[in-house]
Amino acid sequence: MNISEKITALREELRYHNKKYYDEDAPEISDFAYDRMLRALETLEREYPEYDDPDSPTHHVGGSASDKFSSVTHAWPLESLQDVFSFGELAEFYERAEAPAYAVEYKIDGLSVSLEYENGVFVRGATRGDGTVGEDVTDNLRTIEDIPKVLPPEAPAQLIVRGEVYMRRSVFEQLNAQRELDGQPLLANPRNAAAGSLRQLDSEITRQRRLSIFCFNIQNSAELPLTTHVQALDYLKQLGFPVSPRYPLLSDPKDIEAEIVRMGETRGELDFDIDGAVVKVNDFALRDRLGSTAKYPRWAVAYKYPPEVKETILEDIVISVGRTGVLTPNAVLRPVRLAGTTVSRATLHNRDFIREKDVRIGDTVRVRKAGEIIPEILGSVPEKRPADSVPYTMPTVCPVCGAPVFEDEDEAAMRCTGAECPAQLLRNLMHFVSRDAMDIDGCGQAVLQVLIDADLVHSAADLYTLRAPDVETLERMGRKSADNLIAAIEKSKRNDLSRLLFAFGIRHVGQKAAKVLSGTFGSLDAILAASEEEMTEVRDIGSTTAQSIVQWRAQEQSRHLIARLRELGVNFTGEQTVKGDLFAGKTIVLTGKLTVFTRKQATELIESLGGRASGSVSKKTDFVVAGENAGSKLKKANELGIPVYTETEFQALIQSGKDGEESVPPEETDGQLRLDG
């Protein structure tokens, strides 16, 4: 690859990652890796100026304004910052700036925004976008309590403030805990969570995410009697804006470097993410003389902390079972100090991660904090591996309830199949009582959690043992609510079998399959007694669904749940849609224009009598019903010697079967149809 091709490839890759980070809030690489890639491109463009391009990512802020929101043109550009990765590079900045003093602040890892005020009232807020044009997210910003909506009387008539919206670590952890409870994908890190929350079309969702902001610049400071950056931050605090908790004013480079080190060593104690420290020229007049490049101000740089990686011993692997039944392997580590905190555990994600990284109990592993919060294992150090180590294998039974585990290839996950697994209790109950299942009104997630916390419910069957006096004293309840809940539970006992089948949560048994099984077999006992082959003969029930039912009903937990529901009076019968067995086991093909029946009526009639309506003729076809202008299917039936009925004969056959008379096979009538007849 020549220089031109290398530069082009770097630009394309950086544009791709810009889009993932700024526009989609879904970065695929670390900030550190991105910064290194950008630095490599800057170096090449500097060494080979003939390949410079005004549209290069080195000349633009990475994001763009989404068409989901109205666009806002910034009165003052929202510039990015030049990154430095060593104190040597920081020294080069001092030489260029020649400033008497510098302010040092945390580099908050969030989403940059501008806030506009007119006559002391917040009127508009926008994302940075590409630095020139951003997105109007005023309604969403109004939901952030930290942002003052009305300023004190001494505020100027026009004020534009720049800040960084972020999500506190504590809020992020609470949000992810709730998402896990709801069975939703976990958010990767607070920065992505903040960016995605601020760019919601529904501002109520943004409000629920409890975002925060730090303000760090007055964009129109030249219009105010302010001469330094520290003075401007003090002024922002006076007006009610939250600013960085620390912004010391320092002159000696050694003091600046010591402050950067201190910030890095204590960042684990903060309730917000930082990915570096910002060093800014304090004097505004000097800033004006230094100016800016097309992308960066020359009066500030961001010192980026490299991800801290340490080695420690993987002492054990323990399995946790989530509320959706997924088995997650977790590493128990010999405690190690990392990014300001002591780390003793890390997720190993799933079986594929363990295989790919080849991590084993007793291994020396390399650990870092992803997004400065979540410990992650980068891999093992094979040369330090004990001689007696063996590959780790995932368990075949649930460590919580002992039920068999199945491998979900689609998600590279292993799941517990226990019908009464304590780890999945809330999730299983939420499905059991849902509208499409047993439809128990007034029994939502909050009520279920209260019942579980009160030790009243340990499985779905326990819902039917509840009594109003047990419930009415609980939080969120009362006499009327308790009576309504018990009535709804009692009513659900009479539900059709199809609802109960769906409520069991058997893999691959959705609403449609549950209705088909209920309508075909008529009772739960018949389904429990049916062979896998008998179930696969039912229309729309494949071998995968049949196997899941066979495996589920064989488990002790499933049998126990069924026995208890039976004792408690839950209905086990369904409205059987199969009215007879005249066509039991037969495959019938409809062809041509039907006049006695519609195609749908004929199909439903065949299925109601135990048969299967097929769309193609084969050797397995038992007979064909041919209407007017029958074509290739009739020809093939004649070639294979398959009996053919007219609609009239088909109708007579059904009637004779209903009357208990012996039906006349079509080949003994004059009804054999031929293409020439």
Secondary structure, DSSP 8 states (H G I E B T S, - for coil): --HHHHHHHHHHHHHHHHIIIIISS--SS-HHHHHHHHHHHHHHHHH-GGG--TTSGGGS-S----TTS-EEE-SS-----EEE-SHHHHHHHHHHH--S-EEEEEEE-SEEEEEEEETTEEEEEEE-TTSSEEEB-HHHHHT-TTS-SB--TTS-SEEEEEEEEE--HHHHHHHHHHHHHTT----S-HHHHHHHHHT-SSHHHHHHT--EEEEEEETTGGGTT--BHHHHHHHHHHHT----S---EE-SHHHHHHHHHHHHHTGGGSSS-EEEEEEEE-BHHHHHHH-B-SSSBTTEEEEE----EEEEEEEEEEEEE-TTSBEEEEEEEEEEEETTEEEEEEE--SHHHHHHHT--TT-EEEEEEETTTEEEEEEE-GGG--TT-------SB-TTT--BEEEETTTTEEEE--TT-GGGHHHHHHHHTSTTTT--TT--HHHHHHHHHTT--SSGGGGGG--HHHHTTSTT--HHHHHHHHHHHHHHTTS-HHHHHHHTT-TT--HHHHHHHHHHH-BHHHHHH--HHHHHTSTT--HHHHHHHHHHHHSHHHHHHHHHHHHTT---B--------TTTT-EEEEESB-SSS-HHHHHHHHHHTT-EEESS--TT--EEEE-BT--HHHHHHHHHT--EE-HHHHHHHHHHHHTT-----GGGSS----TT-
